[in-house]
Amino acid sequence: MTDRHEYEDDLFDADTDGDSDGADASDEERVFAALAAVQGRGFAQSWWGQTWLKALEDTALDLQQLKAGRALARGGSVGAVSVRPGRVTALVKDRGGAVYRADVLLQRLSEEEWDRFLGMAVERAGHIAALLDREMPPHLVEDAAAAGVELLPGIGDLEPRCGCDAWDHCAHTAALCYQLARLLDQDPFVLLLMRGRGERVLLDELQVRSVASASAGSADEETDEGPVDVDGVDATEAFAAGSILPPLPAAPPVPPEAAVVPSLDAETEPPAGTDVAALEFLGARAAAEARRMLTDALTPGHELRAPDDELTIDQDAVRLAAGAPEAWIGARLADGSGRDRGGLAAAVLAWEHGGTAALSVLEDEWTPDAETAVRARTAVEAAWDAGERPPLRAIRNRWTATGTGAQARLGRDGRWWPYRKNHDRWLPAGPAAHDPAAALSAAAGDE
């Protein structure tokens, strides 16, 4: 039991004004903003939250005070809740409008008890995985109890202190306990903080012990007869162990330029049929593509983008040709992809403006279905002010400004691509635009 004078000295030393809605900067205190009023539901949904409330209800002598406390908690009368080792505190407003500071004390674990708990947790990393998922499975509590550590409170463990001078649980401390049950549902680390360890400190200690245990295990696996065959590790436990390991080092910087491919011109003659110059070209393009992919992978948000589709042989030939190869290589790529030199040049232009999507628009002439055609006509009608739209001729997915060399092509993804006529060939004139007017403007050279 805590001495009454100690309680009075500590009565107003905690900041519980509710300005914080999450964890305090210190790992020794977490302050949770006041929870909104709640109707028609229990205060504890988790089994550990219900165990907390059972400890309260088995301890309190006056059931009417518990009933009044539930009403205060339901009505949103409990202010910000401060959780510290051994104590939870809040300001509670009663039905008459008076505000009291309520505290509930819970015995902190001793250093010896924490040592036993941490040793038990390291042996079964699945326990840590559950805590990181904000769960407290029964087997964790049972294993802790087997190690002589009681995590959850029992009868008489929740000691009340209130500014209303009640000697037992009053409506104010009961309301605080009911409110804390809602917080425990969300995060069982709240209970561990009351027992004496904040989340960050706890995980740091587990990390140190895990590293030490792994080192000792590695040493034990070697015998005079060689390595010992040991069983594997459960996937859940392995994943949990990763959560308490130090963060990965910073990513290396992207090289300022692609690596130079070593020359294949050696004194030894290459095997018959080997095209050395072509291999050197492919090596250089592979190095450039590797640098591009690395740059893309280190760009923030890269993990949120869908992966690129695998290129076909014809598309990859265009990608290679975009590297401005020598004329003879360009001729081979054109021939290998079934294009003439002009067709390959047009494909390279499309690739540079939009990759595979732009290449598809260049080579894929298609007829929109009824719904897509209606959307396209609506976009065309809305793209210009009254009297400003040029006369257009629509053939399938291609809209050409009559009497000009400008054309807007509708892609299957709904974007509009500008095209400009050069002699007898339509060539890509820029990246996709949001509407046909912008695409035709780009095709005409206005943008």
C-alpha positions as CSV (number, residue, x, y, z in Angstrom):
1,M,0.0,0.0,0.0
2,T,1.3,3.5,-0.8
3,D,1.6,5.9,2.1
4,R,-1.1,8.6,2.2
5,H,1.4,11.5,2.6
6,E,3.4,10.2,-0.4
7,Y,0.1,10.3,-2.4
8,E,-0.7,13.9,-1.3
9,D,2.8,15.1,-2.2
10,D,2.4,13.6,-5.7
11,L,-1.2,14.7,-6.1
12,F,-0.7,17.3,-8.8
13,D,2.6,16.4,-10.4
14,A,1.2,14.8,-13.5
15,D,0.1,16.7,-16.6
16,T,-3.3,15.3,-17.5
17,D,-4.8,18.2,-19.5
18,G,-5.5,16.0,-22.5
19,D,-3.4,17.9,-25.0
20,S,-1.8,14.7,-26.2
21,D,-3.6,12.1,-28.2
22,G,-0.9,9.5,-28.2
23,A,2.3,8.5,-26.5
24,D,4.2,11.1,-24.6
25,A,7.8,11.9,-25.7
26,S,9.1,10.1,-22.6
27,D,8.9,6.3,-22.5
28,E,8.1,6.6,-18.8
29,E,4.7,8.2,-19.4
30,R,2.0,8.0,-22.0
31,V,-0.9,10.5,-22.0
32,F,-4.1,9.6,-23.9
33,A,-6.7,12.2,-24.8
34,A,-10.1,11.9,-23.3
35,L,-12.3,9.3,-25.1
36,A,-15.6,10.2,-26.5
37,A,-18.9,9.2,-24.8
38,V,-19.9,5.7,-25.7
39,Q,-23.3,4.0,-25.6
40,G,-24.6,0.4,-25.9
41,R,-21.3,-1.5,-25.7
42,G,-19.1,-3.0,-23.0
43,F,-15.9,-1.3,-21.9
44,A,-13.7,-4.3,-22.6
45,Q,-13.8,-6.4,-25.7
46,S,-10.5,-8.3,-25.2
47,W,-10.1,-11.0,-22.6
48,W,-7.2,-9.1,-20.9
49,G,-9.4,-6.0,-20.7
50,Q,-12.1,-8.0,-19.1
51,T,-9.7,-9.5,-16.6
52,W,-8.7,-5.9,-15.6
53,L,-12.3,-5.1,-15.0
54,K,-12.9,-8.3,-13.0
55,A,-10.0,-7.3,-10.7
56,L,-11.8,-4.0,-10.1
57,E,-15.3,-5.6,-9.6
58,D,-13.9,-8.3,-7.3
59,T,-12.1,-5.7,-5.2
60,A,-14.7,-2.9,-4.8
61,L,-17.1,-3.2,-1.8
62,D,-19.8,-0.8,-3.0
63,L,-21.5,-2.0,-6.2
64,Q,-23.4,1.3,-6.5
65,Q,-20.1,3.1,-6.8
66,L,-19.2,0.8,-9.7
67,K,-22.5,1.5,-11.4
68,A,-21.9,5.3,-11.0
69,G,-18.4,4.9,-12.3
70,R,-19.7,3.1,-15.4
71,A,-22.1,5.9,-16.0
72,L,-19.4,8.6,-15.7
73,A,-17.1,6.7,-18.1
74,R,-19.9,6.2,-20.6
75,G,-20.8,9.9,-20.5
76,G,-17.3,11.0,-21.4
77,S,-16.6,12.5,-17.9
78,V,-13.1,11.0,-17.7
79,G,-10.4,13.4,-18.9
80,A,-7.0,12.7,-20.4
81,V,-5.5,9.5,-19.0
82,S,-1.8,9.5,-17.9
83,V,-0.2,6.1,-17.6
84,R,3.1,5.7,-15.7
85,P,4.9,2.9,-14.0
86,G,2.8,1.8,-11.1
87,R,0.1,4.5,-11.6
88,V,-2.7,5.6,-13.9
89,T,-4.2,9.1,-13.4
90,A,-7.1,11.2,-14.8
91,L,-9.4,14.1,-13.8
92,V,-12.9,12.9,-13.5
93,K,-16.0,15.2,-13.4
94,D,-18.9,13.8,-11.3
95,R,-22.6,14.4,-11.9
96,G,-22.6,17.5,-9.8
97,G,-19.9,19.2,-11.9
98,A,-17.1,18.8,-9.4
99,V,-13.7,17.6,-10.8
100,Y,-11.5,15.2,-8.9
101,R,-8.1,13.7,-9.6
102,A,-8.4,9.9,-9.5
103,D,-5.4,7.6,-9.3
104,V,-5.3,3.8,-9.5
105,L,-2.0,2.1,-8.4
106,L,-0.7,-1.2,-9.6
107,Q,2.4,-2.9,-8.2
108,R,5.4,-2.6,-10.5
109,L,7.4,-5.7,-11.3
110,S,10.8,-6.0,-9.6
111,E,14.0,-6.2,-11.6
112,E,14.2,-9.9,-10.9
113,E,10.7,-10.4,-12.2
114,W,11.4,-8.4,-15.3
115,D,14.6,-10.5,-15.9
116,R,12.5,-13.7,-15.7
117,F,9.8,-12.2,-18.0
118,L,12.4,-11.1,-20.6
119,G,14.2,-14.4,-20.6
120,M,10.9,-16.2,-21.1
121,A,9.9,-13.9,-24.0
122,V,13.2,-14.3,-25.8
123,E,12.8,-18.0,-25.8
124,R,9.4,-17.7,-27.5
125,A,9.5,-14.9,-30.1
126,G,5.8,-15.6,-30.9
127,H,5.0,-13.8,-27.7
128,I,6.7,-10.6,-29.0
129,A,4.9,-11.0,-32.3
130,A,1.6,-11.0,-30.5
131,L,2.4,-7.9,-28.5
132,L,3.5,-6.1,-31.7
133,D,0.1,-7.0,-33.1
134,R,-1.4,-5.4,-30.0
135,E,-2.6,-8.8,-28.7
136,M,-2.0,-10.5,-25.4
137,P,-2.6,-14.2,-25.9
138,P,-3.4,-16.4,-22.9
139,H,-0.3,-18.5,-23.4
140,L,1.9,-15.4,-22.9
141,V,0.3,-14.7,-19.6
142,E,0.4,-18.4,-18.6
143,D,4.1,-18.7,-19.5
144,A,4.9,-15.5,-17.5
145,A,3.0,-16.9,-14.5
146,A,5.0,-20.1,-14.8
147,A,8.1,-18.0,-14.6
148,G,6.7,-16.4,-11.4
149,V,5.5,-13.1,-13.1
150,E,1.9,-12.0,-12.8
151,L,1.1,-9.6,-15.6
152,L,-2.6,-9.1,-15.1
153,P,-4.0,-7.8,-11.8
154,G,-6.1,-9.9,-9.4
155,I,-8.3,-9.2,-6.5
156,G,-7.0,-6.4,-4.4
157,D,-4.3,-5.4,-6.9
158,L,-5.9,-2.2,-8.1
159,E,-5.4,0.3,-5.3
160,P,-7.6,3.5,-5.5
161,R,-6.6,7.0,-4.6
162,C,-9.0,9.9,-5.1
163,G,-9.2,13.6,-4.3
164,C,-12.8,13.0,-3.0
165,D,-11.1,11.3,0.0
166,A,-13.0,8.0,-0.5
167,W,-11.2,5.1,1.2
168,D,-12.4,2.5,-1.3
169,H,-13.1,2.6,-5.0
170,C,-15.4,5.5,-5.6
171,A,-17.3,6.5,-8.8
172,H,-14.2,8.5,-9.9
173,T,-11.6,5.7,-9.6
174,A,-14.1,3.2,-11.0
175,A,-14.7,5.4,-14.0
176,L,-11.0,5.6,-14.6
177,C,-10.7,1.8,-14.5
178,Y,-13.5,1.4,-17.0
179,Q,-11.9,3.9,-19.3
180,L,-8.5,2.3,-19.0
181,A,-10.0,-1.0,-20.1
182,R,-10.8,0.6,-23.4
183,L,-7.2,1.7,-23.7
184,L,-6.0,-1.8,-22.8
185,D,-8.1,-3.2,-25.6
186,Q,-6.2,-1.1,-28.1
187,D,-2.7,-1.6,-26.7
188,P,-1.6,-4.2,-24.1
189,F,1.8,-2.3,-23.8
190,V,-0.3,0.1,-21.6
191,L,-0.4,-2.7,-18.9
192,L,3.3,-3.4,-19.3
193,L,4.1,0.3,-18.8
194,M,2.1,0.2,-15.5
195,R,4.1,-2.8,-14.5
196,G,7.3,-0.7,-15.1
197,R,8.5,-1.0,-18.7
198,G,7.7,1.3,-21.6
199,E,7.3,-0.2,-25.1
200,R,10.6,1.2,-26.5
201,V,12.7,0.2,-23.4
202,L,11.1,-3.3,-23.4
203,L,11.8,-3.9,-27.1
204,D,15.4,-2.6,-26.7
205,E,16.1,-5.0,-23.9
206,L,14.6,-7.9,-25.9
207,Q,16.8,-6.9,-28.8
208,V,20.0,-7.1,-26.6
209,R,18.9,-10.5,-25.2
210,S,18.0,-11.8,-28.7
211,V,21.5,-10.9,-30.1
212,A,23.2,-12.5,-27.1
213,S,21.1,-15.6,-27.3
214,A,21.8,-15.9,-31.0
215,S,25.5,-15.6,-30.4
216,A,25.5,-18.2,-27.7
217,G,23.4,-20.5,-29.9
218,S,25.9,-20.2,-32.7
219,A,28.8,-21.2,-30.4
220,D,26.9,-24.2,-29.0
221,E,26.1,-25.5,-32.5
222,E,29.8,-26.3,-33.2
223,T,31.1,-29.5,-31.7
224,D,34.3,-31.5,-32.3
225,E,32.4,-33.5,-34.9
226,G,31.3,-30.4,-36.8
227,P,28.1,-28.4,-37.0
228,V,25.0,-29.9,-35.2
229,D,21.8,-30.3,-37.3
230,V,19.2,-28.1,-35.5
231,D,15.5,-27.7,-36.1
232,G,14.2,-24.6,-38.0
233,V,12.4,-21.7,-36.4
234,D,8.7,-21.1,-36.6
235,A,7.9,-18.4,-39.3
236,T,5.9,-16.3,-36.8
237,E,8.7,-16.3,-34.3
238,A,11.3,-15.4,-37.0
239,F,9.1,-12.5,-38.2
240,A,8.7,-11.2,-34.6
241,A,12.4,-11.4,-34.0
242,G,12.9,-9.1,-37.0
243,S,10.8,-6.4,-35.3
244,I,13.3,-6.1,-32.4
245,L,16.5,-6.0,-34.6
246,P,18.3,-2.8,-35.3
247,P,17.1,-0.9,-38.5
248,L,18.8,-1.6,-41.8
249,P,21.7,0.7,-42.8
250,A,21.0,3.6,-45.1
251,A,20.7,2.7,-48.8
252,P,23.9,3.3,-50.8
253,P,24.0,6.3,-53.1
254,V,23.2,5.8,-56.8
255,P,26.3,5.8,-59.0
256,P,26.7,9.0,-60.9
257,E,26.7,7.1,-64.1
258,A,26.3,3.5,-65.4
259,A,29.3,1.2,-65.0
260,V,31.6,0.9,-67.9
261,V,31.5,-2.6,-69.4
262,P,34.9,-4.2,-69.8
263,S,36.1,-4.6,-73.3
264,L,35.8,-8.0,-74.9
265,D,38.5,-7.3,-77.3
266,A,41.1,-9.9,-76.2
267,E,43.9,-11.8,-77.7
268,T,41.8,-15.0,-77.6
269,E,39.5,-15.4,-80.5
270,P,35.8,-15.6,-79.6
271,P,33.8,-18.7,-80.3
272,A,32.5,-19.0,-83.8
273,G,29.3,-17.1,-84.3
274,T,29.9,-14.7,-81.3
275,D,29.1,-11.1,-82.1
276,V,31.5,-9.2,-79.8
277,A,30.3,-5.7,-80.7
278,A,26.6,-6.7,-80.1
279,L,27.6,-8.2,-76.7
280,E,29.4,-5.1,-75.7
281,F,26.3,-3.0,-76.7
282,L,24.0,-5.2,-74.7
283,G,26.3,-5.1,-71.7
284,A,26.3,-1.3,-71.7
285,R,22.5,-1.1,-72.0
286,A,22.1,-3.6,-69.2
287,A,24.3,-1.4,-67.0
288,A,22.3,1.7,-67.9
289,E,19.1,-0.1,-67.2
290,A,20.4,-1.4,-63.8
291,R,21.2,2.1,-62.8
292,R,17.8,3.4,-63.9
293,M,16.0,0.6,-61.9
294,L,18.2,1.3,-58.8
295,T,17.3,5.0,-59.0
296,D,13.6,4.2,-59.4
297,A,13.7,1.8,-56.4
298,L,15.3,4.4,-54.1
299,T,12.7,7.0,-55.1
300,P,10.1,7.6,-52.3
301,G,6.8,6.0,-53.1
302,H,8.3,3.4,-55.4
303,E,6.9,0.6,-53.3
304,L,3.4,1.9,-53.8
305,R,3.6,1.7,-57.6
306,A,2.5,-1.4,-59.6
307,P,5.4,-3.3,-61.0
308,D,6.2,-2.9,-64.7
309,D,4.9,-5.6,-67.0
310,E,7.5,-7.8,-68.6
311,L,8.5,-6.5,-72.0
312,T,7.9,-8.5,-75.2
313,I,10.8,-9.0,-77.6
314,D,9.5,-6.3,-79.9
315,Q,9.1,-3.8,-77.0
316,D,12.5,-4.7,-75.7
317,A,14.0,-4.0,-79.1
318,V,12.5,-0.5,-79.0
319,R,14.0,0.0,-75.5
320,L,17.4,-1.0,-76.7
321,A,17.1,1.3,-79.8
322,A,16.3,4.2,-77.5
323,G,19.9,4.1,-76.3
324,A,21.0,5.8,-79.6
325,P,23.0,2.8,-80.9
326,E,25.2,2.8,-84.0
327,A,23.4,2.6,-87.3
328,W,24.2,-1.0,-87.8
329,I,22.8,-2.0,-84.4
330,G,19.6,0.1,-85.1
331,A,19.2,-1.7,-88.4
332,R,19.4,-5.1,-86.7
333,L,16.9,-4.1,-84.0
334,A,14.5,-2.8,-86.7
335,D,14.8,-6.1,-88.6
336,G,14.5,-8.2,-85.5
337,S,11.3,-6.4,-84.4
338,G,9.6,-6.5,-87.8
339,R,9.9,-2.8,-88.4
340,D,11.6,-0.6,-91.1
341,R,14.0,2.1,-90.0
342,G,11.3,4.8,-90.0
343,G,9.0,2.6,-88.0
344,L,11.7,1.9,-85.4
345,A,12.4,5.7,-85.2
346,A,8.7,6.4,-84.5
347,A,8.6,3.6,-81.9
348,V,11.6,5.1,-80.1
349,L,9.9,8.5,-80.1
350,A,6.8,6.9,-78.5
351,W,8.9,5.0,-76.0
352,E,10.7,8.2,-74.9
353,H,7.4,10.0,-74.4
354,G,5.6,7.2,-72.4
355,G,7.2,3.8,-72.4
356,T,5.0,0.8,-73.2
357,A,1.7,2.8,-72.9
358,A,2.8,5.3,-75.6
359,L,4.2,2.4,-77.8
360,S,0.7,0.7,-77.6
361,V,-1.0,3.9,-78.8
362,L,1.4,4.2,-81.7
363,E,0.8,0.7,-82.9
364,D,-2.7,-0.2,-81.7
365,E,-5.6,1.3,-83.7
366,W,-8.8,0.2,-81.9
367,T,-12.5,1.0,-82.0
368,P,-13.9,2.2,-78.6
369,D,-17.0,0.5,-77.3
370,A,-20.2,2.4,-76.9
371,E,-19.5,3.6,-73.4
372,T,-16.0,4.6,-74.1
373,A,-17.1,6.5,-77.3
374,V,-19.7,8.5,-75.3
375,R,-17.0,9.4,-72.7
376,A,-14.6,10.5,-75.5
377,R,-17.3,12.6,-77.2
378,T,-18.1,14.2,-73.9
379,A,-14.4,15.0,-73.3
380,V,-14.1,16.5,-76.8
381,E,-17.2,18.7,-76.3
382,A,-16.0,19.9,-72.9
383,A,-12.4,20.6,-73.9
384,W,-13.1,23.9,-75.8
385,D,-15.2,26.9,-75.1
386,A,-18.1,27.6,-77.4
387,G,-17.0,28.4,-81.0
388,E,-13.3,27.6,-80.4
389,R,-13.3,23.9,-81.2
390,P,-11.6,23.2,-84.5
391,P,-13.3,20.9,-87.0
392,L,-12.4,17.3,-86.1
393,R,-12.6,14.1,-88.0
394,A,-12.9,11.0,-85.8
395,I,-11.8,7.6,-87.1
396,R,-11.8,4.8,-84.5
397,N,-9.6,6.1,-81.6
398,R,-8.0,8.9,-83.6
399,W,-9.3,12.5,-83.7
400,T,-7.6,14.7,-86.4
401,A,-8.0,18.4,-86.7
402,T,-9.2,18.9,-90.3
403,G,-6.7,20.7,-92.5
404,T,-3.8,20.5,-90.0
405,G,-1.1,18.0,-89.2
406,A,-2.3,17.6,-85.6
407,Q,-4.0,14.5,-84.2
408,A,-5.1,13.3,-80.7
409,R,-5.2,9.6,-80.1
410,L,-7.2,8.1,-77.3
411,G,-5.4,5.4,-75.3
412,R,-7.1,2.4,-73.8
413,D,-6.3,4.0,-70.4
414,G,-8.4,7.1,-71.2
415,R,-5.5,9.5,-71.8
416,W,-5.0,11.5,-75.0
417,W,-1.7,11.4,-76.9
418,P,-0.5,14.1,-79.3
419,Y,0.6,13.2,-82.8
420,R,2.0,15.3,-85.6
421,K,2.1,14.3,-89.3
422,N,5.6,14.3,-90.8
423,H,5.4,13.7,-94.6
424,D,3.3,10.5,-94.8
425,R,3.8,9.2,-91.3
426,W,2.1,10.2,-88.0
427,L,4.7,10.6,-85.2
428,P,4.4,10.9,-81.5
429,A,4.6,14.6,-80.4
430,G,4.7,14.5,-76.7
431,P,3.5,12.7,-73.5
432,A,-0.1,12.0,-72.7
433,A,-2.4,14.9,-71.9
434,H,-5.5,15.1,-69.7
435,D,-7.9,16.1,-72.5
436,P,-8.0,16.2,-76.3
437,A,-7.6,20.0,-76.5
438,A,-4.3,19.8,-74.6
439,A,-3.1,17.0,-76.8
440,L,-4.0,18.8,-80.1
441,S,-2.3,21.9,-78.8
442,A,0.9,19.9,-78.1
443,A,0.7,18.3,-81.5
444,A,0.4,21.7,-83.2
445,G,3.4,23.0,-81.3
446,D,1.5,25.5,-79.1
447,E,2.8,23.8,-76.0
